[in-house]
Amino acid sequence: MRGSSVFIGVVFALAGIAGTTGASAGGAPKALSKQCGSVRVTITCARNNGDCTQTTLTLTTADGQSEVLSKPRGLADFTAVALACVSSRDHEDYFSVQYGSLPSGCEFCEWEALYSKKGEPLTNNDPAVLTDTTLPEGHQQYPNNQEYDEAFEKLGLSKPKYEVFFP
């Protein structure tokens, strides 16, 4: 899953060049929502201003009940930046959420986390950054997605097709 982090970083870099803002033309906060079965998860800016550096991840059920989702262990300093709905080999739906930094992303900070349709984080990323001294200098640190990768294999999840949040 390491290849997707490079893609998201490039997308954030291009978005920064394009001069995106944290609000739509009408001044309302921008949001990214993803339906997964009978529930919807939404990323919004945590504050309604032009400086969107933190997001809020909210789950809304079919009956309209909403709850702010907690971050997986290890990702307290990072924020949700992309969403996908993934299915297991048993046809169970899950939310895959990518965490990183806003507004511009960073070189190696894209983490993936898996949530149940009840909004429970099923994976953790603690510690957030791993080091592999066998890699070339300057590329030895990378995001800890070990639990996500293990769950991906164990559940036979479909490859996430992330929709990226552009504040």
ROVO-676333 format. One line per 2 residues: number of its first residue (from 1); for each residue x, y, z of N, C-alpha, C, O. Coordinates in pm, 1 decimal. Layout:
// residues N
NUM) X Y Z X Y Z X Y Z X Y Z | ...;
//
This chain:
// residues 167
1) 81.2 -119.7 0.0 0.0 0.0 0.0 85.5 125.9 0.0 31.3 236.3 -5.9 | 217.4 112.4 6.5 304.0 230.2 12.0 292.4 316.7 -111.7 313.0 437.7 -101.9;
3) 260.7 261.5 -227.0 254.0 338.7 -350.9 146.6 444.8 -349.2 162.2 549.0 -413.0 | 35.5 420.8 -276.5 -72.0 518.9 -275.2 -30.6 646.1 -202.9 -83.6 753.0 -233.3;
5) 62.4 638.2 -108.3 102.6 757.1 -34.9 172.0 857.5 -125.4 154.9 978.1 -108.0 | 248.3 811.0 -219.6 314.7 900.6 -314.5 210.1 971.9 -398.4 220.7 1092.2 -422.2;
7) 109.2 898.4 -443.5 3.1 956.7 -525.3 -69.2 1067.2 -449.2 -88.6 1176.5 -502.5 | -109.2 1039.8 -324.8 -183.2 1139.1 -247.0 -96.4 1262.5 -223.7 -146.2 1374.8 -231.6;
9) 33.0 1243.4 -195.1 122.8 1357.1 -176.0 131.3 1443.7 -299.9 132.5 1566.3 -289.7 | 137.1 1381.4 -418.1 141.2 1455.6 -544.2 10.0 1529.8 -565.1 10.2 1644.9 -608.7;
11) -102.9 1464.7 -534.2 -233.1 1529.7 -549.2 -240.8 1653.4 -461.0 -287.6 1757.8 -506.5 | -195.2 1644.5 -333.7 -196.6 1760.6 -245.7 -106.9 1870.6 -299.9 -143.1 1988.1 -293.7;
13) 7.9 1835.4 -352.2 99.5 1934.9 -407.0 33.9 2007.2 -523.5 41.9 2129.7 -532.7 | -30.6 1933.3 -612.2 -98.3 1995.4 -726.0 -214.7 2081.5 -680.7 -238.6 2188.3 -737.1;
15) -288.3 2035.6 -578.5 -400.1 2114.0 -526.8 -349.8 2245.9 -470.3 -414.9 2348.9 -487.4 | -234.9 2244.4 -403.3 -176.6 2366.7 -348.3 -139.9 2464.4 -457.5 -159.1 2585.2 -443.4;
17) -86.9 2411.9 -566.7 -51.1 2496.2 -680.8 -176.5 2558.0 -741.7 -175.4 2673.2 -785.0 | -285.4 2479.6 -744.6 -409.4 2527.3 -804.6 -478.4 2631.3 -717.3 -570.3 2698.7 -764.0;
19) -436.8 2646.2 -592.2 -492.9 2748.6 -504.8 -630.9 2715.9 -454.1 -718.2 2802.5 -459.9 | -656.5 2594.7 -404.2 -787.6 2559.1 -351.9 -812.6 2634.0 -222.2 -719.0 2680.6 -157.3;
21) -939.4 2645.2 -184.9 -975.4 2713.8 -61.5 -1053.0 2619.7 28.2 -1094.9 2511.8 -13.6 | -1071.7 2662.8 153.6 -1142.5 2582.1 251.5 -1292.5 2599.1 247.0 -1362.8 2535.0 325.1;
23) -1344.1 2681.8 159.9 -1488.0 2702.0 152.9 -1530.9 2708.2 7.4 -1452.5 2741.7 -81.4 | -1656.6 2675.2 -14.3 -1710.4 2683.4 -149.3 -1741.4 2828.8 -181.3 -1721.9 2916.8 -97.5;
25) -1789.8 2853.9 -302.4 -1817.3 2990.7 -345.3 -1915.6 3059.7 -252.0 -1908.1 3181.2 -233.5 | -2008.9 2983.3 -192.2 -2106.7 3042.7 -102.7 -2056.3 3059.7 39.3 -2131.0 3108.3 124.3;
27) -1933.1 3021.6 68.5 -1877.7 3036.8 201.1 -1900.0 2917.3 291.2 -1847.5 2915.1 402.5 | -1976.1 2817.2 247.7 -2000.5 2698.5 329.4 -1875.9 2611.4 330.6 -1801.2 2608.4 232.8;
29) -1852.9 2540.5 440.5 -1735.5 2453.6 445.0 -1747.5 2341.7 342.6 -1855.7 2287.7 319.5 | -1636.2 2308.5 282.9 -1633.8 2201.9 185.3 -1634.4 2068.4 258.7 -1580.6 2057.0 368.8;
31) -1695.9 1967.3 196.9 -1704.2 1835.4 258.2 -1683.8 1728.5 152.1 -1707.3 1750.3 33.3 | -1639.5 1613.0 198.3 -1629.5 1494.7 113.9 -1704.4 1384.1 185.0 -1671.0 1349.5 298.4;
33) -1805.9 1327.8 119.6 -1885.0 1220.3 178.5 -1874.3 1095.6 93.9 -1860.0 1101.4 -28.3 | -1881.5 982.4 162.0 -1875.6 853.0 94.5 -1981.0 762.2 156.2 -1980.0 737.0 276.7;
35) -2071.9 713.3 72.3 -2175.0 619.2 114.9 -2117.2 478.6 109.0 -2048.2 442.5 13.6 | -2146.1 399.2 212.7 -2098.5 261.6 218.3 -2211.1 179.2 279.2 -2228.0 176.1 401.1;
37) -2287.3 113.3 194.3 -2405.6 44.2 243.6 -2505.4 146.8 294.3 -2538.9 241.5 223.2 | -2553.3 128.4 417.7 -2655.4 217.7 473.0 -2598.2 333.9 553.4 -2674.4 411.5 611.0;
39) -2466.4 347.8 558.6 -2405.3 457.0 634.4 -2319.5 544.7 544.4 -2275.7 503.8 436.9 | -2297.2 666.2 591.8 -2217.5 763.2 518.1 -2112.4 820.8 612.2 -2141.1 851.5 727.9;
41) -1990.1 835.0 560.8 -1884.1 902.0 635.9 -1849.2 1029.9 561.4 -1841.5 1032.0 438.6 | -1828.3 1136.6 638.2 -1801.7 1268.2 580.3 -1677.9 1329.7 643.9 -1660.7 1325.7 765.7;
43) -1591.7 1386.8 560.0 -1477.4 1466.5 605.9 -1513.7 1612.9 586.4 -1556.3 1652.4 477.8 | -1497.3 1693.7 690.9 -1515.8 1838.6 681.7 -1398.9 1906.5 753.0 -1329.3 1844.1 833.1;
45) -1378.5 2033.1 723.6 -1278.7 2110.2 797.1 -1325.1 2122.4 941.2 -1443.3 2145.0 967.1 | -1232.9 2107.5 1034.7 -1268.0 2115.5 1176.4 -1311.5 2256.5 1215.9 -1389.4 2273.5 1309.7;
47) -1262.0 2356.1 1145.4 -1300.7 2495.0 1170.7 -1348.4 2555.1 1039.0 -1294.2 2525.6 932.5 | -1449.2 2638.6 1047.8 -1503.4 2702.0 928.3 -1426.6 2830.6 899.1 -1477.6 2941.0 917.8;
49) -1302.3 2813.7 852.6 -1223.4 2929.6 810.2 -1138.3 2886.5 691.8 -1143.1 2770.1 652.1 | -1063.1 2974.4 636.4 -984.0 2944.5 517.6 -862.6 2857.2 543.3 -799.4 2811.6 448.1;
51) -827.9 2832.3 669.3 -708.4 2756.1 703.2 -748.4 2616.7 752.5 -758.1 2593.4 873.0 | -771.1 2525.7 660.1 -815.7 2391.0 695.6 -694.2 2300.3 713.2 -645.3 2240.9 617.2;
53) -646.3 2290.6 836.9 -533.2 2202.3 864.6 -575.5 2078.8 943.5 -498.3 1983.8 955.8 | -697.1 2079.6 996.6 -753.0 1964.9 1067.6 -893.4 1936.5 1014.9 -968.5 2028.3 982.3;
55) -927.3 1808.5 1007.2 -1059.9 1769.9 960.2 -1133.9 1694.5 1069.3 -1075.1 1648.2 1167.0 | -1264.4 1683.7 1049.7 -1350.4 1603.4 1135.4 -1407.8 1492.3 1049.9 -1449.5 1515.8 936.5;
57) -1410.1 1371.4 1103.7 -1463.2 1254.7 1035.3 -1592.7 1216.3 1106.6 -1591.1 1183.1 1225.1 | -1705.4 1220.8 1034.2 -1835.8 1197.6 1093.8 -1907.6 1084.0 1022.5 -1909.3 1078.2 899.6;
59) -1967.0 993.2 1100.4 -2047.1 884.0 1046.4 -2193.8 917.3 1067.0 -2234.0 958.1 1176.0 | -2274.3 899.9 961.7 -2417.8 922.2 970.3 -2489.1 793.1 929.5 -2463.4 737.9 822.5;
61) -2578.3 746.2 1015.6 -2651.3 622.3 990.1 -2775.5 650.0 906.4 -2811.4 765.7 884.3 | -2840.9 544.2 860.1 -2960.4 556.9 775.3 -3072.4 632.9 846.3 -3153.3 698.3 780.4;
63) -3078.5 625.6 979.6 -3183.6 696.2 1053.6 -3144.4 839.9 1089.8 -3215.7 906.6 1164.8 | -3031.0 887.8 1036.6 -2990.9 1026.5 1056.4 -2905.4 1052.7 1178.8 -2867.6 1167.5 1202.4;
65) -2873.6 952.1 1256.9 -2788.4 969.6 1374.3 -2644.6 993.0 1328.5 -2594.8 922.1 1241.1 | -2578.0 1092.4 1387.6 -2439.4 1124.6 1350.9 -2348.7 1113.4 1471.3 -2389.3 1140.1 1584.4;
67) -2224.0 1073.2 1445.2 -2124.0 1068.8 1551.1 -1987.3 1097.9 1490.8 -1953.8 1049.9 1382.5 | -1909.0 1177.7 1563.4 -1772.4 1207.6 1522.1 -1687.5 1085.1 1555.6 -1691.8 1034.5 1667.7;
69) -1610.9 1038.3 1458.3 -1530.7 918.0 1476.2 -1395.4 951.0 1538.1 -1337.6 1056.7 1513.0 | -1347.3 859.5 1618.2 -1216.2 877.7 1680.0 -1106.1 836.6 1583.2 -1126.7 756.5 1492.0;
71) -989.9 893.6 1606.1 -873.1 858.8 1524.4 -811.9 730.0 1577.2 -817.3 703.2 1697.2 | -753.8 650.4 1488.5 -683.3 531.1 1535.7 -563.8 570.4 1622.4 -506.9 678.4 1606.2;
73) -526.7 481.6 1714.5 -411.2 504.6 1799.9 -287.8 529.0 1712.7 -261.1 453.9 1618.8 | -213.7 633.8 1744.8 -93.4 668.9 1671.2 -112.8 784.2 1574.1 -15.2 838.8 1522.6;
75) -238.9 822.2 1548.3 -263.5 926.0 1447.1 -321.5 1055.4 1504.6 -386.3 1131.6 1432.8 | -298.9 1080.2 1632.1 -353.2 1200.2 1696.2 -306.2 1329.0 1629.4 -379.2 1428.0 1628.4;
77) -184.6 1328.9 1573.4 -129.2 1450.3 1512.9 -163.3 1465.6 1365.0 -116.0 1559.0 1300.1 | -244.7 1375.1 1311.4 -274.8 1376.6 1168.6 -424.8 1386.1 1147.5 -502.5 1378.3 1242.7;
79) -464.8 1403.0 1022.9 -605.0 1430.0 994.3 -652.3 1350.9 872.9 -573.1 1317.8 784.7 | -781.1 1321.2 869.0 -839.0 1246.0 757.0 -829.8 1328.9 629.1 -866.1 1446.5 628.0;
81) -780.6 1266.4 520.3 -762.5 1337.9 394.2 -827.2 1267.6 274.1 -839.0 1327.5 167.2 | -869.4 1141.0 290.4 -929.6 1068.4 178.2 -1016.1 955.0 232.0 -991.8 902.7 340.8;
83) -1118.2 917.7 153.4 -1213.9 813.2 191.8 -1233.2 712.6 79.8 -1222.1 745.2 -38.3 | -1262.6 588.8 120.0 -1301.8 484.9 24.2 -1391.7 385.6 96.4 -1380.9 366.9 217.6;
85) -1479.4 322.9 21.7 -1559.1 211.6 72.2 -1496.3 86.3 13.0 -1478.0 77.1 -108.4 | -1463.2 -10.4 98.7 -1402.8 -135.3 51.2 -1488.9 -251.8 97.6 -1556.4 -244.1 200.3;
87) -1485.5 -360.5 19.9 -1563.1 -480.5 52.8 -1469.3 -597.1 77.0 -1364.8 -609.4 13.3 | -1508.8 -682.8 170.7 -1430.1 -802.1 199.9 -1471.6 -913.6 104.0 -1569.1 -900.9 29.9;
89) -1395.9 -1022.3 107.1 -1431.9 -1137.8 23.0 -1567.3 -1193.9 64.4 -1633.1 -1261.7 -14.5 | -1610.4 -1165.4 191.0 -1741.3 -1209.5 241.3 -1850.7 -1105.7 215.4 -1961.7 -1117.8 267.3;
91) -1819.4 -1004.0 135.4 -1913.5 -898.7 95.2 -1956.0 -807.1 209.5 -2064.1 -748.5 205.9 | -1870.2 -795.0 311.2 -1892.9 -700.3 419.7 -1825.6 -568.5 380.2 -1713.1 -568.2 330.2;
93) -1895.2 -456.3 403.0 -1840.1 -325.2 368.8 -1766.5 -264.2 487.6 -1805.0 -282.4 603.1 | -1658.6 -190.7 455.7 -1578.0 -118.5 553.3 -1541.5 16.2 494.1 -1543.3 34.4 372.4;
95) -1507.8 111.8 582.4 -1453.5 239.9 537.2 -1302.6 235.3 548.7 -1248.3 194.6 651.4 | -1235.5 277.0 443.3 -1091.1 293.8 445.9 -1066.5 444.3 444.3 -1114.5 515.7 356.3;
97) -991.6 490.6 542.2 -965.0 634.4 556.4 -814.8 655.4 550.2 -737.5 586.6 616.9 | -775.7 751.4 469.0 -634.5 784.5 461.8 -611.2 910.7 544.8 -685.2 1008.5 533.8;
99) -507.0 906.6 628.1 -470.0 1019.2 713.9 -340.2 1079.1 664.2 -255.8 1009.0 608.1 | -324.4 1209.4 684.9 -203.8 1279.4 643.9 -202.1 1417.1 705.9 -251.4 1437.1 816.9;
101) -144.7 1512.6 633.2 -135.2 1651.1 679.3 -198.0 1742.0 574.9 -184.5 1719.3 454.7 | -266.3 1844.6 622.0 -324.4 1944.6 533.3 -256.5 2077.7 561.8 -211.6 2097.9 674.6;
103) -246.7 2167.2 468.9 -309.0 2160.7 337.4 -222.7 2096.9 229.2 -271.8 2073.0 118.9 | -96.5 2068.7 257.2 -7.2 2030.0 147.7 40.7 1886.3 150.6 114.7 1845.8 61.0;
105) 1.9 1807.6 249.2 54.9 1671.2 257.5 200.7 1676.0 298.7 252.1 1782.6 332.7 | 267.4 1562.8 296.1 409.7 1559.6 325.5 471.9 1436.1 261.1 401.4 1352.7 204.3;
107) 600.6 1425.3 270.2 674.0 1323.8 194.6 635.1 1180.6 227.8 620.9 1099.0 136.7 | 617.5 1147.7 354.4 591.5 1008.5 388.2 479.4 992.0 489.9 484.1 900.0 571.5;
109) 380.6 1077.4 487.0 284.2 1074.8 597.2 143.3 1034.6 557.0 47.1 1095.8 603.4 | 128.6 936.0 474.3 -5.7 890.4 442.3 -30.2 755.2 507.8 29.2 654.0 470.7;
111) -119.7 756.4 606.6 -154.5 635.3 678.9 -292.2 589.7 636.0 -377.9 670.9 601.1 | -313.0 459.2 638.9 -443.0 403.0 606.2 -501.0 339.2 730.8 -430.7 272.4 806.7;
113) -631.5 360.7 751.0 -701.1 307.0 867.3 -832.4 245.8 820.2 -895.8 295.1 726.9 | -871.5 138.6 885.7 -993.7 67.6 850.3 -1096.4 88.0 961.0 -1065.3 74.2 1079.3;
115) -1219.9 121.4 921.0 -1330.1 141.2 1014.7 -1444.7 47.5 978.7 -1468.5 18.3 861.5 | -1515.2 0.9 1081.6 -1637.1 -76.7 1058.8 -1748.3 19.4 1018.2 -1733.0 141.1 1028.2;
117) -1860.2 -36.3 972.3 -1974.8 48.3 938.2 -2039.8 107.7 1062.7 -2128.0 192.9 1051.4 | -1997.8 64.2 1180.6 -2044.6 124.2 1305.9 -1953.7 239.9 1347.3 -1980.3 306.9 1447.1;
119) -1845.9 263.8 1270.6 -1754.9 373.8 1299.9 -1641.0 336.8 1392.8 -1569.2 424.9 1440.0 | -1622.9 208.8 1420.0 -1515.6 165.5 1509.3 -1385.0 152.0 1431.9 -1382.1 86.3 1327.9;
121) -1275.4 213.7 1481.0 -1146.5 192.4 1415.4 -1104.2 46.0 1436.6 -1101.6 -2.9 1549.5 | -1072.0 -21.9 1328.4 -1033.8 -162.9 1335.4 -883.5 -183.2 1328.1 -833.8 -293.7 1350.0;
123) -810.9 -75.6 1297.1 -665.2 -82.3 1288.7 -605.9 35.2 1364.5 -672.7 136.0 1387.1 | -480.5 21.3 1403.4 -405.2 128.5 1469.1 -274.5 149.3 1394.8 -231.9 63.6 1317.3;
125) -211.6 261.9 1418.3 -89.6 299.8 1348.6 13.7 349.9 1449.4 74.7 455.0 1429.8 | 32.8 274.2 1556.5 119.2 315.3 1665.9 240.6 223.8 1675.6 225.3 103.9 1699.0;
127) 360.8 277.9 1657.9 395.8 418.1 1635.4 360.1 460.0 1492.2 348.9 375.8 1403.1 | 342.9 588.3 1472.0 299.6 638.3 1341.0 404.2 617.9 1232.5 369.7 590.4 1117.6;
129) 530.2 631.1 1267.4 637.5 622.5 1167.9 728.7 505.1 1201.5 771.2 488.1 1315.7 | 757.6 424.8 1099.8 851.5 313.3 1113.1 979.9 347.8 1039.2 980.0 431.6 949.0;
131) 1088.4 283.2 1077.6 1218.7 306.2 1014.9 1275.1 173.8 966.7 1271.8 73.6 1038.1 | 1327.1 174.8 844.5 1393.9 57.7 786.4 1531.8 103.3 740.4 1544.8 169.2 637.2;
133) 1634.5 68.2 817.0 1770.7 114.6 787.1 1830.3 47.3 663.8 1938.5 85.8 619.6 | 1762.0 -52.6 607.3 1811.8 -115.0 484.8 1772.3 -34.1 361.1 1822.3 -59.7 251.6;
135) 1683.5 62.3 378.3 1642.9 148.0 266.9 1745.5 259.3 247.7 1821.8 290.1 339.3 | 1747.6 320.4 127.3 1843.0 429.9 101.9 1823.0 547.3 197.6 1711.8 572.7 243.7;
137) 1930.7 617.5 226.4 1927.2 736.3 311.9 1821.1 833.0 259.4 1809.7 854.2 138.7 | 1745.0 890.3 349.5 1638.5 983.4 311.2 1506.5 913.5 280.8 1404.6 980.1 262.8;
139) 1506.5 781.0 274.6 1384.8 704.2 246.7 1363.7 594.7 350.6 1290.3 498.9 326.5 | 1427.7 608.9 465.3 1424.2 503.7 566.5 1299.6 508.1 654.2 1266.2 408.5 718.3;
141) 1231.1 620.6 658.1 1109.7 631.1 737.5 988.5 619.6 646.9 988.7 667.3 533.4 | 884.9 555.3 699.4 762.0 538.2 622.9 644.7 522.1 719.2 664.2 487.2 835.7;
143) 522.2 547.4 670.7 405.6 539.8 759.3 379.7 395.8 803.2 396.5 301.9 725.5 | 338.7 380.4 928.0 306.8 249.5 982.8 165.1 209.3 941.4 67.0 253.4 1001.2;
145) 156.2 126.9 840.4 27.8 72.9 794.7 23.1 -78.6 814.2 -51.4 -147.5 744.4 | 101.4 -130.5 907.8 111.5 -274.9 924.6 -22.3 -340.1 958.3 -59.2 -439.8 896.4;
147) -95.5 -285.5 1055.4 -224.9 -345.6 1091.6 -322.8 -336.8 975.9 -400.4 -429.5 952.8 | -319.9 -225.1 902.7 -408.1 -210.6 787.1 -373.6 -315.9 681.4 -462.4 -382.5 628.1;
149) -245.8 -330.2 651.9 -203.6 -428.2 550.9 -242.6 -569.7 592.1 -284.0 -649.6 508.1 | -229.5 -601.4 721.4 -268.8 -732.9 771.3 -418.9 -754.3 757.7 -462.3 -861.0 714.4;
151) -499.2 -653.7 794.4 -645.0 -663.4 781.8 -685.7 -674.6 635.0 -777.1 -749.5 600.5 | -617.6 -600.2 550.1 -643.5 -603.2 406.0 -632.1 -747.0 353.9 -719.1 -795.4 281.6;
153) -523.7 -813.3 392.0 -501.2 -952.1 348.5 -599.9 -1047.9 414.5 -660.2 -1131.3 346.9 | -616.5 -1036.3 546.5 -701.6 -1128.7 622.6 -846.8 -1124.9 574.1 -910.7 -1229.1 559.1;
155) -898.0 -1004.1 549.7 -1037.7 -988.6 508.1 -1056.7 -1000.7 357.2 -1169.7 -1010.5 309.4 | -947.0 -1000.0 282.1 -957.9 -1004.1 136.7 -1028.2 -880.2 83.8 -1119.8 -889.5 2.1;
157) -984.8 -764.9 131.0 -1050.3 -638.7 93.8 -1022.2 -600.6 -50.7 -915.9 -629.4 -105.6 | -1120.9 -534.8 -110.4 -1101.6 -478.7 -243.9 -1006.5 -360.5 -232.5 -997.1 -297.3 -127.3;
159) -936.5 -331.2 -340.7 -841.9 -219.4 -340.6 -919.3 -87.9 -324.2 -1015.9 -63.3 -396.5 | -876.8 -3.6 -229.1 -948.8 123.0 -208.5 -936.6 215.9 -329.2 -829.6 229.3 -388.7;
161) -1046.9 278.7 -363.5 -1048.8 382.8 -466.2 -1078.5 512.2 -392.2 -1193.1 555.8 -381.5 | -970.7 572.3 -341.2 -984.8 688.7 -255.5 -1036.6 809.9 -331.2 -997.3 837.8 -444.5;
163) -1127.2 881.1 -263.1 -1166.6 1015.0 -304.9 -1095.5 1107.9 -209.7 -1106.7 1092.9 -88.0 | -1022.0 1204.4 -263.6 -937.0 1292.9 -183.0 -1013.3 1419.3 -146.1 -1082.6 1478.3 -229.0;
165) -999.4 1459.6 -20.9 -1061.0 1582.8 30.2 -972.1 1700.2 -7.6 -854.2 1703.7 27.6 | -1029.3 1796.3 -79.6 -958.6 1918.1 -117.3 -1019.5 2035.2 -42.7 -1123.8 2086.4 -83.3;
167) -956.3 2079.0 66.3 -1015.0 2190.5 143.4 -1006.8 2322.0 69.3 -1051.5 2424.6 120.6;
//
